[in-house]
Each structure stands twice: as C-alpha cells, then as structure tokens.
C-alpha cells in the first residue's frame, strides 16, 4: 500500500498524514475537538437558500415524505 501524501491540519495547519492519524485530517485530538466545538457553537455554517417571500421553510421530515407533483 502506497503511503498517503502529507496534508495540512485544518485547525492549526501542521503537516500530517491520513495514514498516521486515525482522527482524519487533524494532527491531534485537541485540533479535532477545537473543530467540533466550532461546528457546535455555530462558527461554521453550511449555506442554504433562504425561503422565498411568503414561503415557509421546508422541514427536513416533510421533504422526505412530500409526494411527487408529476
């Protein structure tokens, strides 16, 4: 098996390798937990479309069960 290339830790920028670190792209448990904390506190967000005027936001459960209009 060929070794993985060196990547940068997304939290601190330290060089690390996927095959050396079972925590994914992070160089340490500390960096992994700092990143998790940023997601949980709302520092990171995935952009989404805002509902159009007069339209209610879709609930994820409703979308899965909405019948096909065709």
HUCOR-V353160 format. One record per residue. PHI is phi in whole degrees, -180 to 180 (NA if undefined). OMEGA is omega in whole degrees, -180 to 180 (999 if undefined). D_CENTER is the distance of its C-alpha to the mean C-alpha in Angstrom with 2 decimals. Layout:
PHI:OMEGA:D_CENTER
PHI:OMEGA:D_CENTER
This chain:
NA:-178:28.04
-80:180:27.11
-65:179:25.10
-73:177:21.65
-70:177:21.68
-73:177:20.83
-123:177:17.45
-101:175:16.52
-63:-179:14.47
-67:-178:11.66
-87:-174:13.01
-122:179:16.72
86:179:17.42
-68:178:19.61
-69:178:20.32
-152:178:19.21
-126:180:19.35
-58:-175:17.24
-76:177:20.46
-87:-170:21.42
-123:180:18.37
-72:-179:17.28
-89:179:14.23
83:-173:12.47
-78:-176:12.21
-87:-178:13.29
-81:-177:17.04
-156:176:17.64
-63:179:16.84
-59:180:17.25
-64:178:14.55
-62:-179:12.08
-70:176:13.34
-62:179:13.35
-65:177:9.65
-59:178:9.27
-61:178:12.06
-66:177:10.60
-66:-176:7.84
-69:180:10.87
-84:178:13.28
91:178:11.71
-64:177:11.71
-104:177:8.34
-140:174:8.51
-96:-177:7.86
-65:177:11.52
-141:178:13.77
-77:175:17.50
-77:178:19.81
-65:178:22.51
-69:-178:25.84
-57:-179:28.70
84:-180:30.25
-103:178:27.44
-81:176:25.63
-62:179:21.84
-75:174:21.04
-89:-176:20.20
-56:180:17.84
-68:179:20.73
-66:-177:23.25
-63:-178:21.55
-65:-175:21.59
-110:180:25.32
-70:-180:26.57
-68:179:29.45
-71:-176:29.58
-70:-177:31.84
-84:999:33.74
